[in-house]
Amino acid sequence: MKDSKTLIVSEKLPSPKGPYSYGVKAGGWVFTAGMMGVDIAGNLVGKMPGRPDVEMQTQQTLQNLTIVLEELGVSREKIAKVNGYTTDFRYFDQYNATYRKFFKPPYPARATHGKGLTIKDAIIEVDAIATVSGIPREIRSPKLAEWDIPCAQGGTQVGNVIFSSGHLPCDMKGELIKRGDIRAHAEQVLDNIGVTLEAAGYDFSDVIKINTTVPDWYEFLRYNEIRRKYFQEPFEASATIQGNIEIEGALCEAEVVAVRGQTKRTIESEIAGLGHFSLKRRADTLYPPLPPTRGPYSNGVQVDDLVYLVGQTGYEPPGRLVGPSDIRAQTQKTMENHQICMDVLGGKMDDVVKTIVSITDYRLIPAFYEEYAKFFSPPYPAMTLVVAGVAEERMVLEVEVIAVLGASKNSVVFTGKPL
């Protein structure tokens, strides 16, 4: 049977400026691209160098996000998780004030990251995951701090899927602990995630993906040492990106996706990764020819039809970075690694519904787009693209993937009007 997707083209948004769509509906979910405050003509609103109108940009961003959801048949009340990206946390209060006008309690799970954006003078970018049916349930616990921001305290739950909010190294009073101590910060963040999971009757073995933001890489190995105490093989998928954190002095922030289902498979590598101690291969794990992971995490996890893949980079077995500082070579190898994962799961690259891309220099974007587009058939997955530091010198990008097996045949894709 020939693969097919239903395409919706709307006059309410401008045409995307790259090989991506604004939203994809598949497997009972809607995954949106990272939306920014551009008008129908594709121009950034509130563009005032040095004094941007954050309220105007946030309002336009959330209006655009709402258009995507509505065109795919979903209301804002069905949003389970929001990720925000800002170039400057000085505008955080203004962002939250406008955000409250669009979302009412109980709020979605949320994390806000300090990253560079791809449009000059843009301050805010927002993406979302929404459920097609039902309303997300907020996860709360008296063991977690109460924050005066529009965000689910611990996270949200939709059926058998949990999306945590971004958790910080803060105690029950919301106070930063042990300034300068990465081990203590990592433990507090993971303890707070553990409280969220426990409140829903889950634990760390149910986590399929963890995303971490660190302001600096110098403590990264110590952070991975702490993670090894919380996660056991088969490990979750992971992505760690450099960026600012909303609380000054915080050395890490993390969020997770946890899922229980009928089937679960983990993607490892033929070569054991750092922190992997199992000598015996497991029946629930696949071992394709991928580079070994560089920490206590796996290349991907599938639960039923939902797939979360690691933040891949341009490495090849047995662990060599291809094309140092070469965006084309690294994009090609990064996407080939993802293709290996999809192949071994019996899926296709056109089952990918969302990618999250971190690139070190916005000037590399045109060449990245050209190489990236070769791995998909139009219409493309949704994409969030930010400018951020990645783990090693001369590494220029990292790409995360969310897929729904079968999406190549039964998804609905939304995009803006053609140029």
C-alpha positions, 0 to 999 in steps of 0.5 A, a space after each residue: 500500500 502506498 504511503 499517504 498523509 492528509 495535508 491541510 494548507 491554511 491561509 492563516 499562517 505563512 509558508 514555513 521557511 524550511 523543510 518542516 510543517 507546523 503540526 502533525 496529528 498521529 497516534 492520538 497526539 498533535 505535535 506542533 513546531 516551534 512557533 514564534 511571533 510572526 504575522 501572516 506576512 512572515 514578519 516578526 511583531 514587536 520588533 524593537 532592538 533593545 526594547 522588544 515588545 515581549 507581550 506582543 510577541 508572546 501573544 502572536 506566538 500563542 495565537 499561531 500555536 492555537 491556529 495550528 491546534 485548531 486546524 488539526 481539531 484540537 483545543 488548547 485545553 487538550 495541551 499536555 506539554 508546552 516547551 518555551 524558549 527565550 533569549 532572555 529571562 529578564 522578560 520571563 514575567 512578561 511572558 508568564 503574564 501573557 501566557 496566563 491570558 491563553 491558558 487557564 488552570 489546570 495548566 499544561 506541564 511546561 519547561 522554559 529554556 534559555 536558548 538562541 532563536 533563529 529570527 533576529 530580535 525574537 524573544 519567545 518560541 513555543 511548541 506543544 504536545 496535545 492529546 486528541 481525546 480527553 483532558 490532561 490530568 495535572 500531577 501534584 504532590 505536597 513534596 514539591 514546591 508551589 510556583 507562582 507561574 502558570 505551569 503544572 506543578 509536577 507534570 500531566 498525565 494522559 492515559 498511560 503517558 506522563 509529561 513532567 514539567 521542567 524540574 529545578 534543583 530546589 527544595 519544597 520551599 522553592 529555594 535553590 539548594 547547595 549553590 555550586 554543587 552539581 551533584 547535589 543539584 542533579 540529585 535534587 532535580 531527579 528526586 523531584 522528578 521521582 516525586 512526580 512519577 511516584 504521585 502517578 504510580 510510576 517510577 524511573 523504569 517507566 521513563 523513556 526520555 529525559 531532556 536536560 539543560 545545563 548552563 555549562 558542560 564542565 560538570 557534565 560527567 558528574 551529572 551523568 554519575 548521578 543519573 546512573 544512580 536513578 536509571 538502570 538498564 535498559 536506559 531511557 533515551 536522552 538529550 542534554 543541551 547547553 542553555 540558560 535556566 530560569 533560576 540564577 545559580 541552577 546547574 541543571 534542569 530536567 524533564 521526562 516522558 514516562 510511558 507504560 504500554 503493552 510492548 516496549 523495546 530499547 535501542 542500544 548499540 553493537 558497542 557498549 556505551 559509557 556506563 553500560 554494564 550488561 554483559 548479556 544481551 536482552 530480548 527486549 533490546 535491539 543492537 544495531 550498528 550505531 556509535 556507542 552512547 556517551 553516558 547512561 542512556 540509550 539510542 531510543 525507546 519504543 512503547 507501543 507505537 510511540 517512539 522517542 529517539 536520543 539526541 543524535 550527533 554526527 558520530 559513527 562506530 566506534 565513536 568518531 565524530 565525522 566532519 568536524 565543524 562540517 554541518 553537511 557531513 554531521 547532518 547527514 550522519 546524524 540523520 543516518 543514525 536516526 534512520 538506522 533506529 527507525 529501520 530496526 524498529 520496522 518503521 520509516 523516516 516518514 513515521 517521524 512526527 517531530 524533530 527538535 534541533 539544536 544548532 550552534 550557529 544560525 548561519 549553518 541553517 540553510 546547509 542543514 535544511 538542504 541535507 535534512 530534507 533528503 531524509 523525508 518525503 514532503 510534507 515534513 515533520 514538525 520541527 523546533 529549531 534553536 541555537 544552543 551549545 552542544 556537548 563537544 568542540 567542533 560538534 555543530 548540531 544535535 537532533 532529537 526525534 519523536 515518531 509514531 509508527 504508522 504515521 507515514 500512512 495515517 497522519 494529518 499534517 498542517 502547513 501554511 500558505 505557499 509562497 
